[in-house]
């Protein structure tokens, strides 16, 4: 079973305002309250919310609706899009 390969750029953690799903994590400026600006990593990664874990979301809710590869591909596409606009940070 393949796992989602995150390159830990932190851009998804800095763009929470793009989706209401993450509003409870938004510190008010679109950045996750658990995001470490210095390291660009999650301060609670080992215990992060399920909505921040691509593979856990897939396993719990989507495994009968879409293939793992297709779900990973969708998430990689979002990553690429964030990187296109992320250079402004």
C-alpha positions in Angstrom: 0.0 0.0 0.0 1.4 3.3 -1.0 1.5 6.3 1.3 1.0 9.9 0.4 4.5 11.5 0.1 4.4 15.0 1.6 7.5 17.1 0.9 6.7 19.2 4.0 6.8 22.6 2.2 4.1 23.9 4.6 2.1 25.6 1.9 -1.1 23.8 2.7 -0.8 24.8 6.3 -0.5 28.4 5.2 -3.6 28.4 3.0 -6.4 27.2 5.3 -8.7 30.1 4.3 -9.1 28.3 0.9 -11.4 25.7 2.5 -13.9 26.0 5.3 -13.0 22.4 6.4 -10.0 23.9 8.1 -11.6 26.9 9.8 -11.2 25.5 13.3 -7.4 25.3 12.7 -7.1 28.8 11.3 -5.4 31.2 13.7 -7.2 34.1 11.9 -4.8 34.8 9.0 -5.2 31.6 7.0 -2.3 29.9 8.7 -2.8 26.8 10.9 -2.4 27.5 14.6 -0.1 24.4 14.8 2.2 25.6 12.0 5.8 26.4 13.0 6.9 29.4 10.9 10.6 28.6 11.5 10.7 25.0 10.6 7.7 25.0 8.2 6.5 21.9 10.0 3.5 21.0 12.1 4.0 21.2 15.8 1.6 18.4 16.4 2.3 16.2 13.3 2.2 12.9 15.2 -1.3 13.8 16.6 -2.6 16.0 13.8 -6.3 16.2 13.1 -7.6 13.6 10.7 -8.4 16.2 8.1 -4.7 16.9 7.8 -3.8 13.2 7.1 -4.4 12.3 3.5 -4.0 8.5 4.0 -6.2 8.5 7.2 -9.0 10.4 5.4 -8.8 7.9 2.5 -8.8 4.8 4.8 -11.7 6.0 6.9 -14.0 7.7 4.4 -13.1 7.2 0.8 -11.6 3.8 0.2 -14.9 2.5 -1.3 -15.4 5.6 -3.5 -12.1 6.3 -5.2 -8.8 4.5 -5.6 -5.9 5.4 -3.3 -3.9 6.4 -6.3 -6.6 8.6 -7.7 -7.0 10.3 -4.3 -3.3 10.8 -4.0 -3.2 12.2 -7.5 -5.9 14.7 -6.6 -3.9 15.8 -3.5 -0.7 16.1 -5.4 -2.5 18.3 -7.9 -3.6 20.6 -5.1 0.0 20.6 -3.8 1.3 21.7 -7.3 -1.3 24.4 -7.5 -0.4 25.7 -4.0 3.3 25.8 -5.1 2.4 27.9 -8.1 0.9 30.6 -5.9 3.0 29.8 -2.8 6.0 31.8 -4.0 4.4 34.9 -2.7 4.9 33.8 1.0 
